[in-house]
Amino acid sequence: MARLKADTPFLHDDVDLTEVRFGRYCEIGKGARIAYSDIGDYSYCDRYADIANATVGKFANIASFVRIGATDHPLHTASCHHFLYRSGDYWEDADTDEAFFAHRKSRRAFIGHDTWIGHGAMIKPEVSIGHGAVVASGAVVTKDVAPYTIVAGAAATKLRDRQPPEIAERIIALAWWDWEHSRLRETLTDFRALPVLEFLEKYGG
């Protein structure tokens, strides 16, 4: 029997969710924390991933201890401490700074389809990772990453293309990530066996 289901995400132990929308066939690893985010079809994260204020596309591969949409602190004020915006935790007569939290939620990160985010990588708020891109383990991504490129380092820079631009354009045009579940199963052998050019020729990309 297949372990993953279309209608219910597979949650491992100690997952912490706040206002999360899931697509089909999703899996969330042990101890992961996800808040105010959308997780696309077939996407998964491994153990202790921390995802906030993010839109994650389909077939995203998110390794353990990744942080996406890392929350930040105010730097333009006299202090950057919690007491400025979590004020009710410190004084009975002080309110939480709701405007600060609303602004934080608005700064969304975007993770494209068929991406791979390596172990311990960090994706900063308002950064977009293009379809098919790869972020190396431990990278700190502060700027947008173009589709089908591989980046590494802190701050992350391009290492090389995952696919040449002309091939990347054809894969994006084919948009296999939008295929029905049954078609993915029918073409599974070709996904496994065919080099990308042969796959594109066969399926019209």
C-alpha positions in Angstrom: 0.0 0.0 0.0 1.3 3.5 -0.9 2.4 5.4 2.2 1.5 8.9 0.9 -2.0 10.0 0.2 -3.6 12.7 -1.9 -5.9 14.0 0.8 -3.8 14.0 3.9 -0.2 15.0 4.5 2.0 12.4 6.1 3.3 14.0 9.3 6.1 12.5 11.4 6.3 13.0 15.1 6.5 16.4 16.8 5.5 18.5 13.8 4.4 22.0 14.6 2.0 23.6 12.1 0.4 27.1 12.1 -1.9 28.0 9.3 -0.4 25.7 6.6 -2.1 24.6 3.4 -1.0 21.3 1.9 -1.3 20.0 -1.6 -1.4 16.3 -2.4 1.1 13.6 -1.4 3.1 15.8 1.0 5.4 14.6 3.8 6.7 16.5 6.7 9.7 15.2 8.7 10.1 14.8 12.5 10.2 18.0 14.5 9.6 20.3 11.5 8.0 23.6 12.1 5.9 25.3 9.4 4.0 28.5 9.7 1.8 30.6 7.4 2.9 28.7 4.4 1.6 26.8 1.3 3.2 23.4 0.5 2.6 22.2 -3.0 1.8 18.7 -4.3 4.4 16.0 -3.7 6.7 18.3 -1.8 8.4 17.2 1.4 10.7 18.3 4.1 13.0 16.2 6.2 13.7 16.4 9.9 13.6 19.7 11.8 13.0 21.9 8.8 11.8 25.4 9.8 9.6 27.1 7.1 7.7 30.4 7.6 5.9 32.7 5.3 6.7 30.7 2.2 5.1 29.4 -0.9 6.6 26.1 -1.8 5.9 24.7 -5.3 5.3 21.1 -6.3 7.9 18.3 -6.0 10.2 20.4 -3.8 12.9 18.4 -2.0 13.7 20.1 1.3 16.4 18.5 3.4 16.8 18.3 7.2 17.5 21.5 9.2 16.7 23.8 6.3 15.3 27.2 7.2 13.1 29.0 4.7 11.8 32.5 5.3 13.9 33.0 8.4 12.2 35.6 10.6 14.1 38.8 11.3 14.3 41.5 13.9 13.9 45.3 13.5 17.2 47.0 12.9 16.0 50.6 12.6 14.9 50.9 16.2 16.9 51.5 19.4 16.7 47.8 20.2 16.1 44.6 18.1 14.8 42.6 21.1 11.5 40.7 21.4 10.2 43.1 23.9 9.5 45.6 21.2 6.9 43.4 19.4 6.1 40.6 21.9 5.5 43.2 24.5 2.6 41.4 26.1 5.0 38.6 27.2 6.8 41.2 29.4 4.0 43.6 30.7 0.4 43.0 31.5 -0.6 46.3 30.1 1.3 46.1 26.8 0.0 44.8 23.5 1.7 42.7 20.8 2.8 44.8 17.9 0.5 43.3 15.3 1.7 45.5 12.5 5.2 44.1 12.9 3.9 40.5 12.6 1.7 41.4 9.6 4.8 42.9 7.8 6.8 39.8 8.6 4.1 37.5 7.2 4.0 39.6 4.0 7.7 39.0 3.2 7.2 35.6 1.5 9.8 33.3 0.2 9.1 31.4 -3.0 10.4 27.9 -3.7 9.8 26.7 -7.3 8.8 23.3 -8.6 11.3 20.4 -8.7 13.8 22.2 -6.5 16.3 20.7 -4.1 17.2 22.6 -0.9 20.2 21.0 0.8 20.8 20.2 4.4 21.1 23.2 6.7 20.5 25.8 3.9 18.8 29.1 4.7 16.5 31.0 2.4 15.9 34.5 3.5 12.5 36.3 3.3 11.4 37.6 -0.1 13.9 35.4 -2.0 12.6 33.3 -5.0 14.2 30.0 -5.9 13.4 29.3 -9.5 12.0 26.0 -10.8 14.5 23.2 -10.9 17.2 25.1 -8.9 19.5 23.4 -6.4 20.7 25.1 -3.2 23.7 23.4 -1.7 24.0 22.2 1.9 24.8 25.1 4.2 24.1 27.8 1.7 22.7 31.2 2.8 20.5 32.5 0.0 20.0 36.2 0.1 19.1 36.9 -3.6 16.8 35.2 -6.1 18.1 32.0 -7.8 17.4 31.6 -11.5 15.7 28.4 -12.7 17.8 25.3 -13.1 20.9 26.7 -11.5 23.0 25.4 -8.6 24.1 27.8 -5.9 26.3 27.4 -2.9 28.1 29.4 -0.2 27.3 32.2 2.2 26.1 34.3 0.6 25.1 31.9 -2.1 26.5 32.3 -5.6 26.1 30.3 -8.8 28.2 27.2 -9.2 26.8 26.0 -12.6 23.7 25.3 -14.5 21.7 22.2 -13.5 20.5 22.2 -17.1 21.5 24.5 -20.0 19.1 27.4 -20.3 17.6 26.1 -23.6 16.8 22.7 -21.9 15.5 24.4 -18.8 13.1 26.4 -20.9 11.8 23.3 -22.5 11.3 21.5 -19.2 9.4 24.5 -17.8 7.3 24.7 -20.9 6.5 20.9 -20.6 5.5 21.5 -16.9 5.4 17.8 -16.1 4.8 18.8 -12.5 1.2 19.6 -13.5 0.6 16.1 -14.9 -2.1 13.9 -13.3 -1.0 11.4 -10.7 -1.9 8.6 -13.1 0.2 10.0 -15.9 3.2 10.3 -13.6 2.8 6.6 -12.9 2.5 5.7 -16.6 5.7 7.6 -17.4 7.7 6.6 -14.3 9.9 4.2 -16.3 10.9 7.0 -18.7 11.5 9.4 -15.8 13.9 6.9 -14.4 15.6 5.8 -17.6 15.6 8.5 -20.3 18.2 11.3 -20.4 16.5 14.6 -20.3 16.7 15.4 -24.0 15.2 12.0 -24.9 12.4 12.6 -22.4 11.6 16.0 -23.8 11.6 14.6 -27.4 9.2 11.8 -26.4 6.8 14.0 -24.4 6.8 17.1 -26.6 8.8 19.5 -24.5 
